[in-house]
Amino acid sequence: MKPKPKEKTQKATDHPTQSHWHEMNRKQRREMMRKMQSEDINLEVVHPDAAGIDIGNESHYVAVPPSRDSQPVRRFGCTTAELKAMAAWLKRCEIRTVAMQSTGVYWVAVFDILEQAGFEVYLVNARDTKNLPGRKSDVQESQWLMKLHTYGLLRNSFRPSQEIRTMRTYWRQRNDLVQSAGRHILRMQKALTQMNIQLANVLSDVSGMTGQTIIKAILGGERDPHKLATFRDCRVKASEEEIARSLEGNWQEDLLFVLKQEQDGYEFCQQQMAECDRQLAQYLQQQEDRSHGASLPEEKRKGRLKKKRANKPRFDLREALFRITGTDLTRIDSIDVTTAMTVISEAGWDMTARRDGI
């Protein structure tokens, strides 16, 4: 019997598909880039009406095919008027799709204006276009993006709808405030410890009812440890005597000043969180009801009941999420309502397409 002929393996220089491009190692990509720059390779054109934009903080360089304009690379500023002029020029050049890198947040305004103008905008991760041989200028970068996009070698990153992006903005702002409040608490504990006030040893959380009442009394001028210990909540495990012993400290004016500053900062964060909750609750209420009149399932108990958290939303977030999604994600093990909100605000409720997220 004749031996079977060996199958021909595809080389890095043979008509690469998008998936093949992303499977290449660094050396293969660099070789491919060199050949594409010298046009010593025959590739299938996927997007003939493509443009590339190099995003900057002060200006953007836009490249179109040389056949579309006598000046195929142009520089535009970052003002709204200049971005609209960019869109108008691309229209005159009969461009349909544009590729740009996700540089900081400078791409957001460009993306929005081009999307509103009717262009198909590809938001590209920089890791897919790096390793370009030689020194790169802004002009070369925009031309390189245009060429890669023309041959369909760039992956479009996932960007949720405006409805989800608005929800995400409110939720991210709230999470930032939660983290800021936590930093204020840590600095309060540091100031107390420096005065040898060992409140953190008898209270699990100084941001709770007992801790906050005692701190406010200290800032109000109370120094008697036994009087301060009377503010103990009945649910606290430590006795009044134990709390009183932890409150015998070395009072110092400079550290009391720091304690007051951090307490004020913590309370301000709480006020800001309450405003976020009101705004978020109002926004969720305005969204489409996808529950179709179904009732919210009974809340599933997961292991030990957790204590009431100080930073939890000040409205029924679980009910609001059920209304706009038509499902209760908290029924999933290890998913609480804040985790469910994070997932939905970042990816939306349509999970049919999985892409890189921006």
Order of alpha helices (4+ residues) and beta strands (2+ residues): alpha-alpha-beta-beta-beta-alpha-beta-alpha-beta-alpha-alpha-alpha-alpha-alpha-alpha-alpha-alpha
